[in-house]
Amino acid sequence: MIRQKKGGKIMLTCIYVVEKIDGDYAELRRVDALKHDPEETKTVARALLPGDIMEGNKLLYENLQYRIIAD
């Protein structure tokens, strides 16, 4: 999802589900895009994610940051 902010700046906003945590990395699956392949996952370093994530958590990616959101 792409949002238009005040001042005309464009910001990418995505919602992911934590599919798997494997050591220093987590596999995320995007759930907000209709055209996205539902089986495709993205591997992200856990240092970039909230420290208290667990498998099954939903994450909001906004302003180059991830945060946990409620279901």
PQR file with spaces between the fields and no chain letter, atoms N, CA, C, O and H, PARSE charges and radii, in Angstrom:
ATOM       1  N    MET     1       0.848   -1.153    0.000 -0.4000 1.5000
ATOM       2  CA   MET     1       0.000    0.000    0.000 -0.0000 2.0000
ATOM       3  C    MET     1       0.907    1.233    0.000  0.5500 1.7000
ATOM       4  O    MET     1       1.895    1.279    0.733 -0.5500 1.4000
ATOM       5  N    ILE     2       0.575    2.212   -0.809 -0.4000 1.5000
ATOM       6  CA   ILE     2       1.338    3.454   -0.855 -0.0000 2.0000
ATOM       7  C    ILE     2       0.430    4.570   -0.390  0.5500 1.7000
ATOM       8  O    ILE     2      -0.684    4.722   -0.891 -0.5500 1.4000
ATOM       9  H    ILE     2      -0.227    2.175   -1.405  0.4000 1.0000
ATOM      10  N    ARG     3       0.896    5.345    0.557 -0.4000 1.5000
ATOM      11  CA   ARG     3       0.114    6.457    1.096 -0.0000 2.0000
ATOM      12  C    ARG     3       0.744    7.782    0.704  0.5500 1.7000
ATOM      13  O    ARG     3       1.966    7.905    0.616 -0.5500 1.4000
ATOM      14  H    ARG     3       1.801    5.222    0.964  0.4000 1.0000
ATOM      15  N    GLN     4      -0.101    8.762    0.474 -0.4000 1.5000
ATOM      16  CA   GLN     4       0.363   10.117    0.190 -0.0000 2.0000
ATOM      17  C    GLN     4       0.343   10.890    1.505  0.5500 1.7000
ATOM      18  O    GLN     4      -0.692   10.970    2.166 -0.5500 1.4000
ATOM      19  H    GLN     4      -1.093    8.662    0.545  0.4000 1.0000
ATOM      20  N    LYS     5       1.475   11.454    1.879 -0.4000 1.5000
ATOM      21  CA   LYS     5       1.566   12.238    3.108 -0.0000 2.0000
ATOM      22  C    LYS     5       1.418   13.708    2.784  0.5500 1.7000
ATOM      23  O    LYS     5       1.487   14.110    1.622 -0.5500 1.4000
ATOM      24  H    LYS     5       2.315   11.389    1.342  0.4000 1.0000
ATOM      25  N    LYS     6       1.214   14.509    3.816 -0.4000 1.5000
ATOM      26  CA   LYS     6       1.180   15.956    3.633 -0.0000 2.0000
ATOM      27  C    LYS     6       2.480   16.408    2.998  0.5500 1.7000
ATOM      28  O    LYS     6       3.544   15.864    3.291 -0.5500 1.4000
ATOM      29  H    LYS     6       1.158   14.183    4.760  0.4000 1.0000
ATOM      30  N    GLY     7       2.395   17.383    2.144 -0.4000 1.5000
ATOM      31  CA   GLY     7       3.586   17.866    1.467 -0.0000 2.0000
ATOM      32  C    GLY     7       3.895   17.077    0.212  0.5500 1.7000
ATOM      33  O    GLY     7       4.918   17.324   -0.427 -0.5500 1.4000
ATOM      34  H    GLY     7       1.530   17.825    1.905  0.4000 1.0000
ATOM      35  N    GLY     8       3.036   16.125   -0.163 -0.4000 1.5000
ATOM      36  CA   GLY     8       3.203   15.384   -1.395 -0.0000 2.0000
ATOM      37  C    GLY     8       4.192   14.235   -1.345  0.5500 1.7000
ATOM      38  O    GLY     8       4.449   13.610   -2.373 -0.5500 1.4000
ATOM      39  H    GLY     8       2.205   15.924    0.356  0.4000 1.0000
ATOM      40  N    LYS     9       4.755   13.937   -0.183 -0.4000 1.5000
ATOM      41  CA   LYS     9       5.705   12.828   -0.094 -0.0000 2.0000
ATOM      42  C    LYS     9       4.953   11.503   -0.102  0.5500 1.7000
ATOM      43  O    LYS     9       3.860   11.384    0.452 -0.5500 1.4000
ATOM      44  H    LYS     9       4.546   14.445    0.652  0.4000 1.0000
ATOM      45  N    ILE    10       5.559   10.520   -0.738 -0.4000 1.5000
ATOM      46  CA   ILE    10       4.946    9.193   -0.834 -0.0000 2.0000
ATOM      47  C    ILE    10       5.649    8.246    0.131  0.5500 1.7000
ATOM      48  O    ILE    10       6.877    8.237    0.227 -0.5500 1.4000
ATOM      49  H    ILE    10       6.447   10.616   -1.188  0.4000 1.0000
ATOM      50  N    MET    11       4.846    7.439    0.853 -0.4000 1.5000
ATOM      51  CA   MET    11       5.392    6.535    1.857 -0.0000 2.0000
ATOM      52  C    MET    11       4.837    5.128    1.612  0.5500 1.7000
ATOM      53  O    MET    11       3.633    4.947    1.429 -0.5500 1.4000
ATOM      54  H    MET    11       3.849    7.446    0.775  0.4000 1.0000
ATOM      55  N    LEU    12       5.730    4.139    1.613 -0.4000 1.5000
ATOM      56  CA   LEU    12       5.321    2.750    1.461 -0.0000 2.0000
ATOM      57  C    LEU    12       4.911    2.200    2.825  0.5500 1.7000
ATOM      58  O    LEU    12       5.655    2.318    3.798 -0.5500 1.4000
ATOM      59  H    LEU    12       6.708    4.286    1.762  0.4000 1.0000
ATOM      60  N    THR    13       3.730    1.604    2.888 -0.4000 1.5000
ATOM      61  CA   THR    13       3.229    0.980    4.107 -0.0000 2.0000
ATOM      62  C    THR    13       2.815   -0.448    3.766  0.5500 1.7000
ATOM      63  O    THR    13       2.036   -0.662    2.838 -0.5500 1.4000
ATOM      64  H    THR    13       3.125    1.509    2.097  0.4000 1.0000
ATOM      65  N    CYS    14       3.328   -1.422    4.507 -0.4000 1.5000
ATOM      66  CA   CYS    14       3.022   -2.832    4.251 -0.0000 2.0000
ATOM      67  C    CYS    14       2.689   -3.532    5.563  0.5500 1.7000
ATOM      68  O    CYS    14       3.139   -3.124    6.634 -0.5500 1.4000
ATOM      69  H    CYS    14       3.961   -1.248    5.261  0.4000 1.0000
ATOM      70  N    ILE    15       1.893   -4.590    5.459 -0.4000 1.5000
ATOM      71  CA   ILE    15       1.595   -5.425    6.619 -0.0000 2.0000
ATOM      72  C    ILE    15       2.145   -6.821    6.338  0.5500 1.7000
ATOM      73  O    ILE    15       1.898   -7.406    5.283 -0.5500 1.4000
ATOM      74  H    ILE    15       1.527   -4.921    4.589  0.4000 1.0000
ATOM      75  N    TYR    16       2.894   -7.336    7.303 -0.4000 1.5000
ATOM      76  CA   TYR    16       3.521   -8.653    7.193 -0.0000 2.0000
ATOM      77  C    TYR    16       3.108   -9.522    8.372  0.5500 1.7000
ATOM      78  O    TYR    16       2.721   -9.015    9.425 -0.5500 1.4000
ATOM      79  H    TYR    16       3.095   -6.861    8.160  0.4000 1.0000
ATOM      80  N    VAL    17       3.193  -10.839    8.186 -0.4000 1.5000
ATOM      81  CA   VAL    17       3.037  -11.810    9.265 -0.0000 2.0000
ATOM      82  C    VAL    17       4.379  -12.511    9.418  0.5500 1.7000
ATOM      83  O    VAL    17       5.015  -12.876    8.429 -0.5500 1.4000
ATOM      84  H    VAL    17       3.508  -11.251    7.331  0.4000 1.0000
ATOM      85  N    VAL    18       4.806  -12.696   10.669 -0.4000 1.5000
ATOM      86  CA   VAL    18       6.053  -13.410   10.937 -0.0000 2.0000
ATOM      87  C    VAL    18       5.767  -14.896   10.758  0.5500 1.7000
ATOM      88  O    VAL    18       5.059  -15.504   11.560 -0.5500 1.4000
ATOM      89  H    VAL    18       4.289  -12.399   11.472  0.4000 1.0000
ATOM      90  N    GLU    19       6.320  -15.466    9.705 -0.4000 1.5000
ATOM      91  CA   GLU    19       6.098  -16.881    9.397 -0.0000 2.0000
ATOM      92  C    GLU    19       7.028  -17.782   10.194  0.5500 1.7000
ATOM      93  O    GLU    19       6.606  -18.818   10.707 -0.5500 1.4000
ATOM      94  H    GLU    19       6.895  -14.972    9.053  0.4000 1.0000
ATOM      95  N    LYS    20       8.298  -17.388   10.298 -0.4000 1.5000
ATOM      96  CA   LYS    20       9.292  -18.256   10.929 -0.0000 2.0000
ATOM      97  C    LYS    20      10.419  -17.401   11.484  0.5500 1.7000
ATOM      98  O    LYS    20      10.837  -16.428   10.856 -0.5500 1.4000
ATOM      99  H    LYS    20       8.641  -16.546    9.882  0.4000 1.0000
ATOM     100  N    ILE    21      10.907  -17.765   12.659 -0.4000 1.5000
ATOM     101  CA   ILE    21      12.082  -17.124   13.240 -0.0000 2.0000
ATOM     102  C    ILE    21      13.189  -18.170   13.243  0.5500 1.7000
ATOM     103  O    ILE    21      13.030  -19.267   13.778 -0.5500 1.4000
ATOM     104  H    ILE    21      10.567  -18.555   13.169  0.4000 1.0000
ATOM     105  N    ASP    22      14.311  -17.806   12.636 -0.4000 1.5000
ATOM     106  CA   ASP    22      15.428  -18.742   12.492 -0.0000 2.0000
ATOM     107  C    ASP    22      16.716  -18.019   12.863  0.5500 1.7000
ATOM     108  O    ASP    22      17.349  -17.385   12.019 -0.5500 1.4000
ATOM     109  H    ASP    22      14.441  -16.915   12.201  0.4000 1.0000
ATOM     110  N    GLY    23      17.098  -18.120   14.136 -0.4000 1.5000
ATOM     111  CA   GLY    23      18.325  -17.468   14.597 -0.0000 2.0000
ATOM     112  C    GLY    23      18.247  -15.956   14.499  0.5500 1.7000
ATOM     113  O    GLY    23      17.384  -15.333   15.117 -0.5500 1.4000
ATOM     114  H    GLY    23      16.584  -18.636   14.822  0.4000 1.0000
ATOM     115  N    ASP    24      19.147  -15.367   13.725 -0.4000 1.5000
ATOM     116  CA   ASP    24      19.209  -13.909   13.594 -0.0000 2.0000
ATOM     117  C    ASP    24      18.290  -13.366   12.510  0.5500 1.7000
ATOM     118  O    ASP    24      18.317  -12.169   12.223 -0.5500 1.4000
ATOM     119  H    ASP    24      19.848  -15.873   13.223  0.4000 1.0000
ATOM     120  N    TYR    25      17.479  -14.226   11.904 -0.4000 1.5000
ATOM     121  CA   TYR    25      16.621  -13.802   10.799 -0.0000 2.0000
ATOM     122  C    TYR    25      15.183  -14.237   11.034  0.5500 1.7000
ATOM     123  O    TYR    25      14.919  -15.187   11.771 -0.5500 1.4000
ATOM     124  H    TYR    25      17.458  -15.198   12.137  0.4000 1.0000
ATOM     125  N    ALA    26      14.259  -13.527   10.397 -0.4000 1.5000
ATOM     126  CA   ALA    26      12.847  -13.890   10.435 -0.0000 2.0000
ATOM     127  C    ALA    26      12.316  -13.870    9.010  0.5500 1.7000
ATOM     128  O    ALA    26      12.706  -13.027    8.202 -0.5500 1.4000
ATOM     129  H    ALA    26      14.473  -12.755    9.798  0.4000 1.0000
ATOM     130  N    GLU    27      11.426  -14.801    8.711 -0.4000 1.5000
ATOM     131  CA   GLU    27      10.774  -14.826    7.409 -0.0000 2.0000
ATOM     132  C    GLU    27       9.415  -14.167    7.555  0.5500 1.7000
ATOM     133  O    GLU    27       8.610  -14.555    8.401 -0.5500 1.4000
ATOM     134  H    GLU    27      11.108  -15.485    9.367  0.4000 1.0000
ATOM     135  N    LEU    28       9.166  -13.164    6.720 -0.4000 1.5000
ATOM     136  CA   LEU    28       7.921  -12.408    6.752 -0.0000 2.0000
ATOM     137  C    LEU    28       7.139  -12.656    5.470  0.5500 1.7000
ATOM     138  O    LEU    28       7.715  -12.769    4.388 -0.5500 1.4000
ATOM     139  H    LEU    28       9.820  -12.848    6.032  0.4000 1.0000
ATOM     140  N    ARG    29       5.810  -12.739    5.608 -0.4000 1.5000
ATOM     141  CA   ARG    29       4.921  -12.887    4.447 -0.0000 2.0000
ATOM     142  C    ARG    29       4.003  -11.675    4.393  0.5500 1.7000
ATOM     143  O    ARG    29       3.329  -11.352    5.371 -0.5500 1.4000
ATOM     144  H    ARG    29       5.342  -12.646    6.487  0.4000 1.0000
ATOM     145  N    ARG    30       3.981  -11.012    3.250 -0.4000 1.5000
ATOM     146  CA   ARG    30       3.142   -9.822    3.098 -0.0000 2.0000
ATOM     147  C    ARG    30       1.687  -10.246    2.944  0.5500 1.7000
ATOM     148  O    ARG    30       1.373  -11.143    2.161 -0.5500 1.4000
ATOM     149  H    ARG    30       4.529  -11.275    2.456  0.4000 1.0000
ATOM     150  N    VAL    31       0.797   -9.592    3.699 -0.4000 1.5000
ATOM     151  CA   VAL    31      -0.611   -9.996    3.681 -0.0000 2.0000
ATOM     152  C    VAL    31      -1.549   -8.902    3.191  0.5500 1.7000
ATOM     153  O    VAL    31      -2.759   -9.121    3.122 -0.5500 1.4000
ATOM     154  H    VAL    31       1.052   -8.863    4.334  0.4000 1.0000
ATOM     155  N    ASP    32      -1.023   -7.735    2.849 -0.4000 1.5000
ATOM     156  CA   ASP    32      -1.904   -6.640    2.460 -0.0000 2.0000
ATOM     157  C    ASP    32      -1.991   -6.403    0.959  0.5500 1.7000
ATOM     158  O    ASP    32      -2.782   -5.563    0.530 -0.5500 1.4000
ATOM     159  H    ASP    32      -0.041   -7.557    2.905  0.4000 1.0000
ATOM     160  N    ALA    33      -1.224   -7.098    0.154 -0.4000 1.5000
ATOM     161  CA   ALA    33      -1.195   -6.837   -1.285 -0.0000 2.0000
ATOM     162  C    ALA    33      -1.962   -7.910   -2.048  0.5500 1.7000
ATOM     163  O    ALA    33      -1.698   -9.102   -1.887 -0.5500 1.4000
ATOM     164  H    ALA    33      -0.581   -7.781    0.502  0.4000 1.0000
ATOM     165  N    LEU    34      -2.893   -7.494   -2.862 -0.4000 1.5000
ATOM     166  CA   LEU    34      -3.688   -8.447   -3.631 -0.0000 2.0000
ATOM     167  C    LEU    34      -2.878   -9.095   -4.744  0.5500 1.7000
ATOM     168  O    LEU    34      -3.085  -10.267   -5.057 -0.5500 1.4000
ATOM     169  H    LEU    34      -3.108   -6.526   -2.992  0.4000 1.0000
ATOM     170  N    LYS    35      -1.963   -8.350   -5.341 -0.4000 1.5000
ATOM     171  CA   LYS    35      -1.195   -8.863   -6.473 -0.0000 2.0000
ATOM     172  C    LYS    35       0.041   -9.634   -6.033  0.5500 1.7000
ATOM     173  O    LYS    35       0.729  -10.224   -6.866 -0.5500 1.4000
ATOM     174  H    LYS    35      -1.795   -7.398   -5.087  0.4000 1.0000
ATOM     175  N    HIS    36       0.331   -9.636   -4.750 -0.4000 1.5000
ATOM     176  CA   HIS    36       1.526  -10.310   -4.244 -0.0000 2.0000
ATOM     177  C    HIS    36       1.303  -11.816   -4.188  0.5500 1.7000
ATOM     178  O    HIS    36       0.190  -12.274   -3.932 -0.5500 1.4000
ATOM     179  H    HIS    36      -0.228   -9.156   -4.073  0.4000 1.0000
ATOM     180  N    ASP    37       2.347  -12.574   -4.423 -0.4000 1.5000
ATOM     181  CA   ASP    37       2.289  -14.028   -4.304 -0.0000 2.0000
ATOM     182  C    ASP    37       2.150  -14.381   -2.823  0.5500 1.7000
ATOM     183  O    ASP    37       3.050  -14.073   -2.041 -0.5500 1.4000
ATOM     184  H    ASP    37       3.251  -12.202   -4.631  0.4000 1.0000
ATOM     185  N    PRO    38       1.052  -15.017   -2.416 -0.5600 1.5000
ATOM     186  CA   PRO    38       0.843  -15.307   -0.989  0.2800 2.0000
ATOM     187  C    PRO    38       1.870  -16.267   -0.395  0.5500 1.7000
ATOM     188  O    PRO    38       2.022  -16.333    0.825 -0.5500 1.4000
ATOM     189  N    GLU    39       2.576  -17.012   -1.246 -0.4000 1.5000
ATOM     190  CA   GLU    39       3.574  -17.961   -0.753 -0.0000 2.0000
ATOM     191  C    GLU    39       4.967  -17.343   -0.653  0.5500 1.7000
ATOM     192  O    GLU    39       5.869  -17.948   -0.074 -0.5500 1.4000
ATOM     193  H    GLU    39       2.453  -16.960   -2.237  0.4000 1.0000
ATOM     194  N    GLU    40       5.152  -16.155   -1.206 -0.4000 1.5000
ATOM     195  CA   GLU    40       6.464  -15.511   -1.210 -0.0000 2.0000
ATOM     196  C    GLU    40       6.781  -14.932    0.166  0.5500 1.7000
ATOM     197  O    GLU    40       5.951  -14.248    0.765 -0.5500 1.4000
ATOM     198  H    GLU    40       4.419  -15.663   -1.676  0.4000 1.0000
ATOM     199  N    THR    41       7.979  -15.208    0.662 -0.4000 1.5000
ATOM     200  CA   THR    41       8.398  -14.658    1.953 -0.0000 2.0000
ATOM     201  C    THR    41       9.612  -13.765    1.762  0.5500 1.7000
ATOM     202  O    THR    41      10.310  -13.834    0.750 -0.5500 1.4000
ATOM     203  H    THR    41       8.653  -15.764    0.176  0.4000 1.0000
ATOM     204  N    LYS    42       9.840  -12.931    2.756 -0.4000 1.5000
ATOM     205  CA   LYS    42      10.953  -11.984    2.753 -0.0000 2.0000
ATOM     206  C    LYS    42      11.776  -12.266    4.001  0.5500 1.7000
ATOM     207  O    LYS    42      11.224  -12.339    5.099 -0.5500 1.4000
ATOM     208  H    LYS    42       9.273  -12.875    3.578  0.4000 1.0000
ATOM     209  N    THR    43      13.079  -12.424    3.854 -0.4000 1.5000
ATOM     210  CA   THR    43      13.954  -12.669    4.993 -0.0000 2.0000
ATOM     211  C    THR    43      14.508  -11.341    5.485  0.5500 1.7000
ATOM     212  O    THR    43      15.075  -10.567    4.713 -0.5500 1.4000
ATOM     213  H    THR    43      13.527  -12.365    2.962  0.4000 1.0000
ATOM     214  N    VAL    44      14.336  -11.082    6.793 -0.4000 1.5000
ATOM     215  CA   VAL    44      14.750   -9.815    7.395 -0.0000 2.0000
ATOM     216  C    VAL    44      15.587  -10.114    8.635  0.5500 1.7000
ATOM     217  O    VAL    44      15.260  -11.013    9.409 -0.5500 1.4000
ATOM     218  H    VAL    44      13.875  -11.710    7.420  0.4000 1.0000
ATOM     219  N    ALA    45      16.656   -9.365    8.817 -0.4000 1.5000
ATOM     220  CA   ALA    45      17.489   -9.507   10.016 -0.0000 2.0000
ATOM     221  C    ALA    45      16.673   -9.109   11.240  0.5500 1.7000
ATOM     222  O    ALA    45      15.981   -8.091   11.221 -0.5500 1.4000
ATOM     223  H    ALA    45      16.921   -8.634    8.187  0.4000 1.0000
ATOM     224  N    ARG    46      16.748   -9.901   12.299 -0.4000 1.5000
ATOM     225  CA   ARG    46      15.967   -9.622   13.513 -0.0000 2.0000
ATOM     226  C    ARG    46      16.374   -8.319   14.174  0.5500 1.7000
ATOM     227  O    ARG    46      15.595   -7.741   14.931 -0.5500 1.4000
ATOM     228  H    ARG    46      17.310  -10.728   12.315  0.4000 1.0000
ATOM     229  N    ALA    47      17.585   -7.847   13.901 -0.4000 1.5000
ATOM     230  CA   ALA    47      18.024   -6.568   14.462 -0.0000 2.0000
ATOM     231  C    ALA    47      17.160   -5.413   13.953  0.5500 1.7000
ATOM     232  O    ALA    47      17.103   -4.362   14.591 -0.5500 1.4000
ATOM     233  H    ALA    47      18.218   -8.316   13.287  0.4000 1.0000
ATOM     234  N    LEU    48      16.492   -5.593   12.821 -0.4000 1.5000
ATOM     235  CA   LEU    48      15.633   -4.552   12.259 -0.0000 2.0000
ATOM     236  C    LEU    48      14.191   -4.652   12.749  0.5500 1.7000
ATOM     237  O    LEU    48      13.377   -3.770   12.474 -0.5500 1.4000
ATOM     238  H    LEU    48      16.539   -6.448   12.303  0.4000 1.0000
ATOM     239  N    LEU    49      13.877   -5.717   13.471 -0.4000 1.5000
ATOM     240  CA   LEU    49      12.511   -5.978   13.924 -0.0000 2.0000
ATOM     241  C    LEU    49      12.384   -5.713   15.420  0.5500 1.7000
ATOM     242  O    LEU    49      13.390   -5.678   16.128 -0.5500 1.4000
ATOM     243  H    LEU    49      14.538   -6.433   13.695  0.4000 1.0000
ATOM     244  N    PRO    50      11.143   -5.522   15.914 -0.5600 1.5000
ATOM     245  CA   PRO    50      10.961   -5.365   17.360  0.2800 2.0000
ATOM     246  C    PRO    50      11.520   -6.573   18.110  0.5500 1.7000
ATOM     247  O    PRO    50      11.401   -7.703   17.637 -0.5500 1.4000
ATOM     248  N    GLY    51      12.117   -6.350   19.256 -0.4000 1.5000
ATOM     249  CA   GLY    51      12.778   -7.405   20.019 -0.0000 2.0000
ATOM     250  C    GLY    51      11.859   -8.492   20.534  0.5500 1.7000
ATOM     251  O    GLY    51      12.312   -9.609   20.787 -0.5500 1.4000
ATOM     252  H    GLY    51      12.213   -5.432   19.641  0.4000 1.0000
ATOM     253  N    ASP    52      10.572   -8.194   20.697 -0.4000 1.5000
ATOM     254  CA   ASP    52       9.645   -9.155   21.294 -0.0000 2.0000
ATOM     255  C    ASP    52       8.746   -9.853   20.267  0.5500 1.7000
ATOM     256  O    ASP    52       7.660  -10.314   20.619 -0.5500 1.4000
ATOM     257  H    ASP    52      10.204   -7.287   20.491  0.4000 1.0000
ATOM     258  N    ILE    53       9.181   -9.938   19.006 -0.4000 1.5000
ATOM     259  CA   ILE    53       8.342  -10.606   18.005 -0.0000 2.0000
ATOM     260  C    ILE    53       8.296  -12.105   18.245  0.5500 1.7000
ATOM     261  O    ILE    53       9.228  -12.699   18.787 -0.5500 1.4000
ATOM     262  H    ILE    53      10.063   -9.564   18.721  0.4000 1.0000
ATOM     263  N    MET    54       7.183  -12.701   17.827 -0.4000 1.5000
ATOM     264  CA   MET    54       7.002  -14.150   17.870 -0.0000 2.0000
ATOM     265  C    MET    54       6.378  -14.574   16.549  0.5500 1.7000
ATOM     266  O    MET    54       5.794  -13.757   15.838 -0.5500 1.4000
ATOM     267  H    MET    54       6.425  -12.219   17.386  0.4000 1.0000
ATOM     268  N    GLU    55       6.502  -15.844   16.229 -0.4000 1.5000
ATOM     269  CA   GLU    55       5.866  -16.350   15.019 -0.0000 2.0000
ATOM     270  C    GLU    55       4.365  -16.108   15.110  0.5500 1.7000
ATOM     271  O    GLU    55       3.747  -16.368   16.143 -0.5500 1.4000
ATOM     272  H    GLU    55       6.977  -16.508   16.807  0.4000 1.0000
ATOM     273  N    GLY    56       3.788  -15.613   14.030 -0.4000 1.5000
ATOM     274  CA   GLY    56       2.362  -15.314   13.993 -0.0000 2.0000
ATOM     275  C    GLY    56       2.035  -13.852   14.225  0.5500 1.7000
ATOM     276  O    GLY    56       0.918  -13.426   13.930 -0.5500 1.4000
ATOM     277  H    GLY    56       4.290  -15.402   13.191  0.4000 1.0000
ATOM     278  N    ASN    57       2.979  -13.060   14.749 -0.4000 1.5000
ATOM     279  CA   ASN    57       2.744  -11.628   14.950 -0.0000 2.0000
ATOM     280  C    ASN    57       2.537  -10.926   13.612  0.5500 1.7000
ATOM     281  O    ASN    57       3.124  -11.301   12.597 -0.5500 1.4000
ATOM     282  H    ASN    57       3.886  -13.406   14.989  0.4000 1.0000
ATOM     283  N    LYS    58       1.684   -9.892   13.634 -0.4000 1.5000
ATOM     284  CA   LYS    58       1.532   -9.024   12.468 -0.0000 2.0000
ATOM     285  C    LYS    58       2.412   -7.807   12.676  0.5500 1.7000
ATOM     286  O    LYS    58       2.476   -7.249   13.772 -0.5500 1.4000
ATOM     287  H    LYS    58       1.208   -9.587   14.459  0.4000 1.0000
ATOM     288  N    LEU    59       3.091   -7.400   11.608 -0.4000 1.5000
ATOM     289  CA   LEU    59       3.986   -6.249   11.663 -0.0000 2.0000
ATOM     290  C    LEU    59       3.560   -5.214   10.639  0.5500 1.7000
ATOM     291  O    LEU    59       3.172   -5.551    9.520 -0.5500 1.4000
ATOM     292  H    LEU    59       3.039   -7.853   10.718  0.4000 1.0000
ATOM     293  N    LEU    60       3.635   -3.961   11.030 -0.4000 1.5000
ATOM     294  CA   LEU    60       3.406   -2.850   10.115 -0.0000 2.0000
ATOM     295  C    LEU    60       4.756   -2.266    9.747  0.5500 1.7000
ATOM     296  O    LEU    60       5.546   -1.918   10.624 -0.5500 1.4000
ATOM     297  H    LEU    60       3.950   -3.688   11.939  0.4000 1.0000
ATOM     298  N    TYR    61       5.022   -2.158    8.453 -0.4000 1.5000
ATOM     299  CA   TYR    61       6.257   -1.538    7.966 -0.0000 2.0000
ATOM     300  C    TYR    61       5.890   -0.145    7.478  0.5500 1.7000
ATOM     301  O    TYR    61       5.109    0.014    6.540 -0.5500 1.4000
ATOM     302  H    TYR    61       4.380   -2.441    7.741  0.4000 1.0000
ATOM     303  N    GLU    62       6.466    0.862    8.131 -0.4000 1.5000
ATOM     304  CA   GLU    62       6.149    2.251    7.814 -0.0000 2.0000
ATOM     305  C    GLU    62       7.320    3.116    8.251  0.5500 1.7000
ATOM     306  O    GLU    62       7.895    2.883    9.314 -0.5500 1.4000
ATOM     307  H    GLU    62       7.101    0.732    8.893  0.4000 1.0000
ATOM     308  N    ASN    63       7.680    4.102    7.455 -0.4000 1.5000
ATOM     309  CA   ASN    63       8.807    4.989    7.771 -0.0000 2.0000
ATOM     310  C    ASN    63      10.098    4.207    8.002  0.5500 1.7000
ATOM     311  O    ASN    63      10.880    4.548    8.890 -0.5500 1.4000
ATOM     312  H    ASN    63       7.213    4.291    6.591  0.4000 1.0000
ATOM     313  N    LEU    64      10.323    3.168    7.211 -0.4000 1.5000
ATOM     314  CA   LEU    64      11.529    2.330    7.294 -0.0000 2.0000
ATOM     315  C    LEU    64      11.664    1.606    8.631  0.5500 1.7000
ATOM     316  O    LEU    64      12.770    1.231    9.021 -0.5500 1.4000
ATOM     317  H    LEU    64       9.688    2.891    6.489  0.4000 1.0000
ATOM     318  N    GLN    65      10.545    1.405    9.338 -0.4000 1.5000
ATOM     319  CA   GLN    65      10.552    0.715   10.628 -0.0000 2.0000
ATOM     320  C    GLN    65       9.424   -0.306   10.671  0.5500 1.7000
ATOM     321  O    GLN    65       8.391   -0.141   10.022 -0.5500 1.4000
ATOM     322  H    GLN    65       9.647    1.710    9.021  0.4000 1.0000
ATOM     323  N    TYR    66       9.641   -1.363   11.446 -0.4000 1.5000
ATOM     324  CA   TYR    66       8.623   -2.382   11.679 -0.0000 2.0000
ATOM     325  C    TYR    66       8.090   -2.214   13.094  0.5500 1.7000
ATOM     326  O    TYR    66       8.851   -1.931   14.019 -0.5500 1.4000
ATOM     327  H    TYR    66      10.481   -1.497   11.973  0.4000 1.0000
ATOM     328  N    ARG    67       6.764   -2.391   13.266 -0.4000 1.5000
ATOM     329  CA   ARG    67       6.193   -2.413   14.616 -0.0000 2.0000
ATOM     330  C    ARG    67       5.071   -3.438   14.656  0.5500 1.7000
ATOM     331  O    ARG    67       4.398   -3.686   13.656 -0.5500 1.4000
ATOM     332  H    ARG    67       6.146   -2.621   12.515  0.4000 1.0000
ATOM     333  N    ILE    68       4.885   -4.025   15.826 -0.4000 1.5000
ATOM     334  CA   ILE    68       3.849   -5.045   16.010 -0.0000 2.0000
ATOM     335  C    ILE    68       2.489   -4.363   16.050  0.5500 1.7000
ATOM     336  O    ILE    68       2.318   -3.330   16.696 -0.5500 1.4000
ATOM     337  H    ILE    68       5.433   -3.824   16.639  0.4000 1.0000
ATOM     338  N    ILE    69       1.520   -4.956   15.349 -0.4000 1.5000
ATOM     339  CA   ILE    69       0.151   -4.450   15.386 -0.0000 2.0000
ATOM     340  C    ILE    69      -0.773   -5.571   15.845  0.5500 1.7000
ATOM     341  O    ILE    69      -0.437   -6.751   15.744 -0.5500 1.4000
ATOM     342  H    ILE    69       1.659   -5.796   14.824  0.4000 1.0000
ATOM     343  N    ALA    70      -1.942   -5.185   16.350 -0.4000 1.5000
ATOM     344  CA   ALA    70      -2.925   -6.169   16.823 -0.0000 2.0000
ATOM     345  C    ALA    70      -3.595   -6.842   15.633  0.5500 1.7000
ATOM     346  O    ALA    70      -3.668   -6.270   14.545 -0.5500 1.4000
ATOM     347  H    ALA    70      -2.215   -4.226   16.432  0.4000 1.0000
ATOM     348  N    ASP    71      -4.080   -8.052   15.846 -0.4000 1.5000
ATOM     349  CA   ASP    71      -4.769   -8.795   14.771 -0.0000 2.0000
ATOM     350  C    ASP    71      -6.059   -8.156   14.389  0.5500 1.7000
ATOM     351  O    ASP    71      -6.756   -8.654   13.505 -0.5500 1.4000
ATOM     352  H    ASP    71      -4.020   -8.516   16.730  0.4000 1.0000
